Amino acid sequence: MYNKKTSRTLQDCNVLIVDDQTASRLIMTTLLEPLFTCHSVDSASKAIEFCRETPPDLVLMDVYMPDMDGHEACIILGNDSRTEDIPVVFVTASVSDEEQEKCWNAGGADFVQKPVNATTLINRVKFHLSSKLKTDLLEQLIYTDRLTGCFNRHYLEEHLPQMVKDAERENQALSVAIFDADLFKQFNDHYGHIKGDSCLWKIAKSLQESLLRPRDKLIRVGGEEFLILLPHTSEHGARTVCERILQTISHQYIEHSASPTGYLTVSAGAATYHPNTDTSIDKALMDADKCLYHAKANGRNSYAFIDEHGDMLVGAG
């Protein structure tokens, strides 16, 4: 699939070590590096930034650090849809009942006592990474479209509400873009369903490769129709994505005898949800669908979008 690497092993896993003490980071890295890929940062704020940009499979979090303690960082990670699934193991000098209670209440998955015991640390990390790999595999089976490898409708239903909450919390625009292969029924009728399936796979691959941020999500919503969720993206950004994707698909030059261009093209519709306004994500989805219909009705191989003034405009790749 394109959203996550399949058949991952423990050796493929990334561990983030968070500790303000250089010696502690060095000790844990030395112990774990032969088995996993290790990264390290010296503060909780840097850990949050790292996890949002390149989510690791596990975080080893020191508790007491100058700028922000590990408990607070763990809570922030757990309240962010981009990082909520990353297990956090606290590394702490104290394992008192009070300290353990704080770790569990913050959302920690486990804790390891300082100074670390090599065997205990390695086996705790192995255990949590093995559990994470099993969970990731199960999510792939539930949320992945088998043909194209992108996300499916079930993923959309489960994750869109959280993405909307994130947009509202951060007061950031959330754009949606719907893409549909032009004259695809004619493609299937002429070339057969095996080539049709191969064509959909190529479209999905091109769509995914056109997305430049991990937070952008590609979903196959049915047949030859795909939806892209674009967090932190304005009308201008959605338009840019549509232009890039239309060009990418057309430059694949997939033969299509029924197409006016002689090769396969797509059409698109886009709209943007702005939090704290009188609109909604449902309206943005309906507007994007209307824009797609408009692009199809006006010659295909184009996109339509709702601009910041609420007007529908048409563009080409």
Buried (B, 14 or more C-beta within 10 A) or exposed (E): BBBBEEEBEBEEBBBBBBBBEEEBBEBBBEBBEEBBBBBBBBBBBBBBEBBBEEBBBBBBBBBEBEEBBBBBBBBBBBEBBBBEBBBBBBBBEEEEEEBBEBBEEBBBBBBBBBEBEEEEBBEBBBEBBEEBBEEBBEBBEEBBBEEBBBBBBEBBEEBBEEBBEBBBEEEBBBBBBBBBBBBBEEBBEBBEEEBBEBBBBBBBBBBBEBBEEEBBBBBBBEEBBBBBBBBBBBBBBBBBBBBBBBEBBBEBEBEBEBBEEEBBBBBBBBBBBBBEEEBEBEEBBEBBBBBBBBBBEEEBBBBBBBBEEEEBBEBEB
